[in-house]
Amino acid sequence: MLDDTIIAVATPLAPGGLGLVRLSGDRALTLSQKFFRAKTRRSRIPARHPVLGHLCDPQTEEAFEEALLTYFPGPHSYTTEDVVEISTHGSPVLLEEVIRLGIEAGARHAHPGEFTLRALLGGRIDLLQAEAVNDIIMSSSLEQAKISFRQMEGRLSRRIRNLRKGIIQILSQIEAGIEFPDEGVQISSEDIARSIQKWAAEVDQLVQSYDLGKTLREGLTLVIIGRANVGKSTLFNALLERDRAIVTPFPGTTRDYLREPLRIKDSLFTLVDMAGLDNSSDPIEQEGLLRGRRLAAQADGILLVLDASRPESETDLELAKKYRNKKTILVWNKTDLPQKMGTGWLGELGTDLPRLEISALEGHNLSGLKAKIHQVFVPERKRTEDVILHLRQKLLLEEIGKSLGSSLQVLMQGFSEEVLAEEMRSIPPLIGQLVGDIRTDDILDQIFARFCIGK
């Protein structure tokens, strides 16, 4: 695959001021010169210095665009191969014509993510950095972009490689005790235990960071639940700041569910409005109830809306008890009306759920509710803290953590050094999969299929 030269548009294929076409491979410069004519006659194209010229159809020699060509000789390029970047106006028609001419000259259209894949295979970046490249392109918030940038720069990779260095150091101590018993080489169980505990804590911190990473990268699903006519749809519209759901004074207006994106600070949420969770004999409402309960069970968080202008009911208590073990906020709605709902029944929940009083209709305390949502559902972190953004990374780190835990247990239970060494040997291959030193084609295909084609 690396023997040929590839070409692709590296910018969005949509009208714009600028567009960029990239070629990578041994023949990148030679092929590009078949349809690029420098304005100033020169014996060769200089490295890393933009050259102004025209794009021409080799068949007719007719120029159709003015462009800049920049040549990056390997290995000091993004892919570690010879790379040529051609900057044109951002017309999809022009960009597609450049691609056509490049393919006609002998290049192959790049697969999604193939430029970054070549950078990985060329040793310029590892798998964590490759994933970060796509993350920064697809980032949904500035905070995620900053995290992805740090990972693209190699910060997380260095941390993982330090982990591997620590594990290998532990293994070398154990192996030395096994291989040279007559030399008086002895291992200190206390020192080994402290080292294992140190690295286990390091891995656990990264695993725990995934909750925040998922929030930043994919967003969290928040479901608005409650009895019929408590103001769920009104709250849904108020949080979105537009009339998305139909609102009437009559119970049961919402029978299915609606979902819309909602951004609070740097975090993305999917807000779901659905039918009231009251028992009903109507078959349509029963289907709405079934869907609603399924959504609530799968949701990352719950906004349980209560009508403060009516006395509490058994349904209110049942719903609060049902979801008390999920992250839930009790939303005391309709505070613009005389209050009839007490708080004494909350003691039956056996837990302190966060509670907030609002009026969705009047817009009272909605900013407070948004702040509470962010506080309850988005994990806090230090600005310099590393965050795991991918489930693949989390699962591998969990496996590493389990192996470290098993190793510590083997050590504490007094098993032989051979058994301890065998347990520890399972960790470096897992780290290799994490950073991409050990890779399989199916993993690479899965990761790079998500990439923008220009990268």
Summary of the structure (lengths in Angstrom):
residues: 455
radius of gyration: 29.5
end to end distance: 16.3
largest distance: 87.7
contacts: 1440
relative contact order: 0.12
helix: 45%
strand: 19%
